[in-house]
Amino acid sequence: MNATARIRIDLPRTKSRLLAMATLCVTVLASALPSESAKAQPAQPADWARILSAAKKEGKVLLYTGQPIPVVMRVAAGFKKLYPDIALEYVRGPSGEVLTKIEQERASGIDGGDVFLTTEITWFTDRAAEGRLLRLAVPAIAQWPAQYLRGPSVAIIGSDPFVITYNKKLVSNPPKGYADLLKPEFKGKLGTTELASTVLIAWYDWLEKTQGADFLAKLKAQNPRLYNGATPLDQAVVSGEIVVSAFGVPTTTTTLIELGAPIGYVIPSPGLGNLWGVAAVGWSKRPNAALVLTNYILSMDGQTAWHGRGESASPLPGVPGA
């Protein structure tokens, strides 16, 4: 479906699918914490020295992520300072597309991503149950809060609030919450996101539960345009193709604001956010470099590079600016 396609929602069928997927999300996120024996243990100094030496020989690491490019570049810059002998490459795209790519690599055994950073927590827990992810035996795991670990191979590493974005030149009275999206002045000038990931499916289900059972039908009546995630939505708001987006995240919007784009955002109340997880895949061709990158992302330095500008939240206490 192209970026300017009109949204079409089959409410009975969509509701059934949303509820099923959202229930799965809630089940995973609310699952009991792993036992101490199931948690990853920090690498001993001698073991970590061997991993670092092997990682330098591997020479590079490939990160797959749905995070906006500015965030990835900050993390990459910090990693390069500490590990100049390990080149960090990355592939960034919508969560669904990146997940398809890494699944194809898993099935075929071809060389590809080493570390996956995504909101698809269910995928992580499924792969972990199959023993397909590397254990996070890295130094930084020792300081990681236990409630943000999903067994020995998966760590929850950040959270973004979902926001409503708008064009500051074209909107004189910005929406303060989701109910305002139904105002007559936004009809035909509104954008929202495709069902491109488990998180977005859960978000639509949450909207229906908190804004009323008829909210999606009313949203459809506004003739919104459908885009694939926050980045193209923000670009459409900036260009004036739409004036308001029902979905956004600060990590995307803030960069545009700093570049002088006429875009602003509000955090609705009630609101929702997502969780980001990270894991090193067990089929990596560079497992040592994968562990080194994962350790950096979990470290205070890596968390500051990601969250330190106040756009998102870190599970790690004391991250400056998070």
KADA-V221747 format. One record per residue. N is the residue number from 1. OMEGA is omega in degrees with one decimal (none if undefined). NEAR is the number of other C-alpha atoms within 12 Angstrom. D_CENTER is the distance of its C-alpha to the mean C-alpha in whole Angstrom. Layout:
# KADA-V221747
n: {N;N}
omega: {OMEGA;OMEGA}
near: {NEAR;NEAR}
d_center: {D_CENTER;D_CENTER}
This chain:
# KADA-V221747
n: {1;2;3;4;5;6;7;8;9;10;11;12;13;14;15;16;17;18;19;20;21;22;23;24;25;26;27;28;29;30;31;32;33;34;35;36;37;38;39;40;41;42;43;44;45;46;47;48;49;50;51;52;53;54;55;56;57;58;59;60;61;62;63;64;65;66;67;68;69;70;71;72;73;74;75;76;77;78;79;80;81;82;83;84;85;86;87;88;89;90;91;92;93;94;95;96;97;98;99;100;101;102;103;104;105;106;107;108;109;110;111;112;113;114;115;116;117;118;119;120;121;122;123;124;125;126;127;128;129;130;131;132;133;134;135;136;137;138;139;140;141;142;143;144;145;146;147;148;149;150;151;152;153;154;155;156;157;158;159;160;161;162;163;164;165;166;167;168;169;170;171;172;173;174;175;176;177;178;179;180;181;182;183;184;185;186;187;188;189;190;191;192;193;194;195;196;197;198;199;200;201;202;203;204;205;206;207;208;209;210;211;212;213;214;215;216;217;218;219;220;221;222;223;224;225;226;227;228;229;230;231;232;233;234;235;236;237;238;239;240;241;242;243;244;245;246;247;248;249;250;251;252;253;254;255;256;257;258;259;260;261;262;263;264;265;266;267;268;269;270;271;272;273;274;275;276;277;278;279;280;281;282;283;284;285;286;287;288;289;290;291;292;293;294;295;296;297;298;299;300;301;302;303;304;305;306;307;308;309;310;311;312;313;314;315;316;317;318;319;320;321;322}
omega: {-176.3;-169.9;-175.8;179.5;177.9;-178.0;175.9;-176.7;172.1;-167.6;-178.2;-178.2;179.5;-179.1;-179.9;-179.5;179.7;-177.4;-179.8;-178.5;-179.6;177.1;177.4;178.1;-176.6;179.7;-179.7;-174.0;-177.9;-177.5;-179.3;179.4;178.9;176.8;-178.8;-177.9;-178.0;-176.5;175.4;177.6;179.7;177.2;173.2;-176.4;-178.7;178.6;-179.4;176.7;178.7;178.6;179.0;179.5;179.7;179.4;178.4;177.7;176.6;166.5;179.9;175.3;-176.6;-179.3;172.0;-176.3;172.5;179.7;176.4;-176.7;-179.6;178.3;-179.6;-179.1;176.8;178.0;-179.3;-179.7;178.1;179.1;-177.7;179.7;-177.5;-174.3;-176.9;-178.7;-179.4;-179.2;177.0;173.5;-178.5;172.2;-178.4;177.8;175.7;-172.9;-178.2;-179.3;179.5;179.1;177.2;-179.0;-176.7;175.7;177.5;177.8;178.8;-176.8;-174.0;-178.7;-179.8;179.0;-178.9;-175.8;178.1;-178.5;-178.9;179.7;-168.9;172.5;-177.1;-176.0;178.6;178.8;178.3;-176.3;176.1;-179.2;178.9;179.1;178.7;-177.4;-175.0;178.9;179.1;174.3;-178.3;177.7;-176.1;-176.4;-173.3;-177.9;-178.1;-177.5;-173.1;179.8;-174.1;-176.7;179.0;172.5;175.8;-177.6;-172.5;-171.7;-172.6;175.7;170.0;-167.9;178.6;179.4;176.0;169.3;171.8;-175.7;171.5;-179.9;-178.3;176.8;-173.0;178.8;-172.8;-179.6;-179.1;-179.7;-174.5;175.3;179.1;-180.0;-175.3;179.4;-179.2;178.1;-177.9;179.0;-176.5;-176.4;179.5;-179.1;-178.7;-178.6;-171.9;174.9;173.2;-171.0;172.2;173.5;-169.8;-179.3;177.2;-179.4;-178.6;174.3;178.3;178.9;178.2;177.7;177.7;177.4;-179.5;-178.1;-174.6;-176.4;179.0;-176.4;-179.5;-174.8;-178.4;176.7;178.3;177.1;177.1;-179.3;177.0;180.0;-179.3;172.4;-173.0;-179.4;-177.0;173.6;-170.4;-175.0;177.9;175.4;178.8;179.1;178.6;176.7;-179.2;-177.4;-176.9;175.8;167.8;-179.8;-179.0;173.4;178.5;-174.1;174.0;174.3;-176.5;-178.2;175.6;-172.4;-175.8;179.3;179.0;177.6;-179.1;177.7;177.2;180.0;-177.7;-176.5;175.4;177.9;174.2;174.2;-176.2;175.9;4.4;-179.9;-178.2;176.0;179.2;174.6;173.9;176.2;177.4;175.1;172.3;-172.4;-175.4;179.3;178.7;173.6;-179.2;-172.1;-179.3;176.8;177.4;179.0;178.9;178.3;179.1;177.7;179.7;-179.8;179.6;-175.2;176.6;179.6;-179.9;178.5;177.2;177.6;-177.9;-168.4;-167.7;179.5;174.6;-179.1;-172.1;-175.4;177.8;172.6;-176.1;-179.8;171.3;178.2;-176.8;175.2;-176.8;none}
near: {15;13;24;24;19;25;30;24;25;14;23;14;12;22;28;18;21;32;26;18;27;30;24;24;31;25;17;24;28;18;20;15;20;21;15;14;10;20;28;30;25;23;23;16;13;13;18;24;17;19;27;32;20;22;29;27;18;25;24;35;40;37;41;43;36;36;41;36;24;26;34;32;23;26;35;33;24;26;36;23;17;22;24;18;21;30;28;38;27;29;30;29;30;34;35;28;22;30;32;20;25;38;25;17;22;23;14;12;17;16;22;33;39;41;46;50;45;41;40;40;40;33;35;40;32;19;29;29;19;14;19;24;35;36;35;42;35;41;30;31;36;24;23;34;20;26;23;34;43;40;36;38;42;49;51;40;45;40;31;35;30;39;39;41;47;44;38;25;19;23;26;14;20;30;31;24;29;39;27;27;39;31;22;16;21;33;24;28;34;45;46;48;40;35;29;29;33;34;40;35;32;33;39;41;33;30;34;27;20;21;26;17;18;21;26;36;25;27;39;26;24;29;28;37;38;36;34;34;37;38;36;33;41;45;32;37;40;31;21;24;26;37;40;51;52;49;49;45;39;37;37;38;43;29;24;28;23;15;12;14;23;28;37;37;37;32;27;28;20;19;28;28;27;33;33;38;38;46;51;46;43;32;30;32;26;34;36;39;41;47;50;49;47;44;41;35;47;44;34;32;29;36;40;33;33;43;38;25;22;23;32;35;31;37;32;35;21;18;25;21;19;25}
d_center: {22;22;20;23;24;25;23;25;24;27;26;28;26;23;23;24;21;19;21;21;17;16;19;17;14;16;19;16;15;18;20;22;22;23;26;27;28;25;23;23;26;25;27;31;32;34;31;28;31;31;28;28;31;30;26;28;30;27;27;23;20;17;13;11;8;6;6;9;12;14;11;12;15;16;15;17;20;20;20;22;25;25;25;27;28;24;23;19;18;15;14;11;10;9;7;11;13;11;12;15;16;15;17;20;20;21;23;25;25;25;23;20;17;17;14;11;7;5;4;8;10;13;13;13;16;18;18;19;21;23;23;21;19;20;21;20;23;22;24;21;20;24;22;19;19;20;19;15;16;16;20;21;18;14;13;11;10;8;8;8;11;11;14;17;18;21;24;26;29;29;28;31;30;26;24;24;22;21;25;26;24;27;30;32;31;28;29;28;26;23;20;17;14;15;14;12;10;11;9;11;14;14;13;16;18;18;19;22;23;23;24;27;27;28;25;24;27;28;25;26;29;28;27;24;22;19;17;14;11;11;12;15;16;16;18;20;21;22;24;26;25;24;24;22;18;17;13;12;10;12;10;11;14;16;16;18;20;21;23;25;23;25;21;21;18;19;17;19;21;20;17;13;10;7;7;5;8;10;13;16;17;21;22;21;24;23;23;24;22;19;20;21;17;16;18;18;14;15;18;19;19;16;14;17;16;12;13;16;17;16;13;11;12;13;14;17;20;21;19;21;19;16}
